[in-house]
Amino acid sequence: MKRVILVAVLALSFGVIAYFLTLQTNVQKGAVPISQTQLWKGVLPGKTTITDVYQTLGPPLVTLSTADTTTLAYPTTNEHWSNDISVRQGGVVFIKERIFPLEAGSYEKRKVALTSSPVQLFGPDSNINIFLFVYLNQGIALSANPISNTLYEVWYFPPTDITGFLSFPETKGFSVTPIMGSDI
């Protein structure tokens, strides 16, 4: 009987140790909570309101409005591009962050924090090896060239499925299948 109890205690101890080693490994790999991967400068798609954006980031450089979307353009380090926040019905639904300066290795560095497998989408720049890698359940997409390991843009959105993601107006011209020619 003592032997059975000793074996059970040892097995439980090994299980607890394995759990904490796995937890430590995930921390070392850079795994972060989903809401942290979706957060851009204090703005969280699906949670942040337009009022919160103004309080957090101040006024945008430019505000563009269509029938259902207001786009707030905030500065990047490149004067020709902006980081864009899309607002619908008073809430942030989509963020497009432009990455400057471009640096080799930036794609691999960024995807370390993402714990799921991406869906690869093809779009206007696929012919030059720039694809959109979408982490649907984490609400983040990376526009990158995996060959040069360069990250160009990070898109933030509320977690969804592929149909929901492709229904965003911001994803027009993207497809799960390769697009032939430049019809986009």
N, C-alpha and C positions, 0 to 999 in steps of 0.2 A: 504494500500500500504506500509506504514512504517513497519507494522507487517511482511509482506512478505520479505522485504529487511532485517529486523532484523533476521528472521529465516534463510535466505540464508547466511548471514554473520556468524551466529553461526555455521551452518552446515559446512561452509568452514573452519572456525577456528578449529572445532573438527577434520576435515579431515587432516589439516596441523599438528596438535598436534599428531594425530595417526600415521602419516607418520614418524615424528621425533622419536616417541617412538619406532616404529618398527625398524628404522634405528639404534637407540641406542641399542636395544635388540640384533640385529645381530652383532654389534661391541662387546658387552659383551660376546656373545657366542663364539667369536673368529673367526667369518667368515672373510675370507680374499679374496682378488681378485684372480681369477683363476691363473694368471701368477705368483703370489706369492706362491701358493701351488706347482707349478711345478718347481720353482727355487731351485736349489741345489748348494750352495756355489758359486753363481753368474753364474751358467750354466743353460740355459733354452733349453730343447729339442725342436727341430724344428726351433730354432733361432740362437743358438750359433754355431760358426764354430770351427774346431779343433785348428785354430790359436788363437781364443779367449780363449779356454780351457788352452792352454799353457801359455798365458799371465795372466790368472786369477789364475790358480792353480800351474803353474810351470810344470816341467817334471814329468811324471808318474813314478811309481816304475817299471812297466813292460808295454810293448806295445806288443799286440798280433794281428796278422793280418790273415784274411782269404781272400777268393776271393773278397768279397764285404764289409767286416766289419773290422774296426780297433777298438780294445778294449784297452782303457787306464785304467790301474789299479792304483788307488790312495789308500794311507794307511787308515786303520781304527785304532781303539785303540786295536784291536786284531791282533797280528802278523800273524795269519793263514788265515785271510780273507782280501779282498780288496773291495773298492767301485769301481764299474766298469762303465765306460762311453763308450757307443757304438757309433761309428762314421761311417756314410755311405756317400759317395760322398762329403766328406769334412765338413759335418754338423752333429751335435749331434742329435741322434734319440732316445736314450734310456739311462737311468741311473739307476743303481741298487745300492742303499745305504744299507749297512749292519749296523744294530743298535747294538751298544755295549756301555755300559754294558746292558744286558737285565734287564728290571725292570717290576714288576707287575704294571698294570695300564697304561702302555705306549700306548696300543692300543686305549683305550678310550680317552686319552689325545690328541692323534694325530688326531683322526677322528672328533673331535669337529670343526676343521677348514674346514671340507669338507661339502658342503651344499647339495649335491645330494645323492641319494640312490645308494649303490654299487651293482655291479654284483658279485656274489660269484662264484669263480672258484675253481675247484678241481684239485689237482696236486699230485706230488710225496709224500708230507707229510700229505695229507688229513687223512690218517689212524691214525695219532697222533694229529688230530684236528688243524692242521695248514692249513689255507685256504688263498686264494688270494682274497682280496676285492678290486674290480676295480671301480674307479670313472672315467668313460670314458670321460665325458665332462669336467673334471678338469685335466685330464692327470696325474693321480696319482693312484697307487695301493699299498695296504698295505698287506704284508704277516704277518699274525697274528694268534694267538690262542685266539679266543674269550672267551673260557672257563677260561683260566688263565689270560686273558686280557694282553697278552704279544705281543709286536710288534717285529718282527725279521728283516724285510726288508721293504724299501720304494722304489717303482719303479716309475720313472718319464718318461713321454713320451708325444708327442704332442696329444691333445685331438682327439679322434677317436670314431668309433663305435666298437661293439664287434668283428665283422669280421676283421676290421683293426687291432685291438689289438692282436687277436689270430694269425695274420699273421706275427707278429714280431718273428724272430728266437728265441729271448729270452724267449718266452712264450711256447716253445715246451714242451709237456707233460702236459699242462693244458687244462681243458675242463669245459664246463658249466654243464655237467652232472657228477654225482659221478663215479669214476673209481674204478672198482672192482679189488682186488688183487694188486699186485705190478708189473704190466706189463709196467710201465713207465720207 
